[in-house]
Amino acid sequence: MNNFTFHLSTKIIFGQPARTALPAELAALDAKRVFLVSDAGLAELGLVGQIQAAVQDAGVDVAVFTAVPTNPTTNQVSAGLALAREHKANALIALGGGSPIDVAKGIALLLANGGSYADYQWGGKAIAQRSWPLLAMPTTAGTGSEVSKVAVISDPDNPFKKGVLSPLMFPHVAIVDPELTRELPPPLTAATGMDAFIHALEAFVGQRANPFTDQLAQAALKTAWTYLPRATANGDDMAAREQMMLAALWGGMAMDHAGLGLVHALSGPLTSRLHLHHGLANAIILPHVVRFNLPAIPNERRRFLNQLFGLPAAANDDTVVATLQQFVRDLGLPASLRELDLSLDNVDWEAIAEETTRMVLIHNNPRPATQKECRELLEQML
């Protein structure tokens, strides 16, 4: 008997141009004054200005906040919250990847429930009210944050990465327009796409996998394996871009309900301390965690993965891992931390390993991992 709960309160609008979808959705949310959360890169590309103009054309006042970095902290939530209140916003738009969407989720949460982000992240304060209306517009095919109930934001006073989650935090609407990803450069297309792939993989092999999430995870895995190389090689391949947006949606839903595992448990402390892009860190970690997990993955799931990778049903562990490593390399992503322009001499690897064992995600991994084993995995990534 499989017991599971699945809920998704986000309305998904797929494929319709964002600018044409916006007016009706703003009206449906009764948006009078909108707070637009994005990042400096998208402002430079002109995407922020386009969406701002579309909101204004719909007769809605809009204030813009683009101070969201790759790995946002609670400082950005606090700053955005103050500006949203000053603007007297009654709805939010998040334009970007997981970082702007998560920051907007944090602001929407606090507008509805009051208090500080730390109250919910560390203080155990209950989330009692539905977040303020939030319309998410992803510009990457990666995090799936537009259809998840969690926001993962670092606290600069505490390097331990801990998400805040509640069914009351789902975005109200996700406008998923593949055209918004057209300008994403190949390295970011690859890194964000690997995040979507790994969401699906960890949901598929995790302990909380169920028949409903399996369908989503398998669809995401097949789609990303086929179309991520195409989208990375040619950003104007809009058929591949569209398929990757679907993969990110499916992977996001799967991971939100079936959970993640050791890749993301390691990635949290690693990205916090080394300030790495989340998807890039995941891609480097992936082959090593897969090698660690393979003995614990059930045979029928192993057979699905072997088939997905184009391997014989009885392919051994080394072959599976080598195939994954080659997939990452073919996307142009680094295979080790040493390939990055980082100083690794003074990194406290033992502390990262210890933090990994305290990540909630690790308990969903198909194979338990000790601090010693996490330390060994980190060494393999160098």
Secondary structure, 3 states (H helix, E strand, C coil): CCCCCCCCCCEEEECCCHHHHHHHHHHHCCCCEEEEECEHHHHHHCHHHHHHHHHHHCCCEEEEECECCCCCEHHHHHHHHHHHHHHCCCEEEEEECHHHHHHHHHHHHHHHHCCCHHHHHCCCCCCCCCCCCEEEEECCCCCCHHHCCEEECEECCECCCCEEECHHHCCCEEEECHHHHCCCCHHHHHHHHHHHHHHHHHHHHCCCCCHHHHHHHHHHHHHHHHHHHHHHHCCCCHHHHHHHHHHHHHHHHHHHHHCCCHHHHHHHHHHHHHCCCHHHHHHHHHHHHHHHHHHHCCHHHHHHHHHHCCCCCCCCHHHHHHHHHHHHHHCCCCCCHHHCCCCCCCCCHHHHHHHHHHCHHHHHCCCCCCHHHHHHHHHHCC
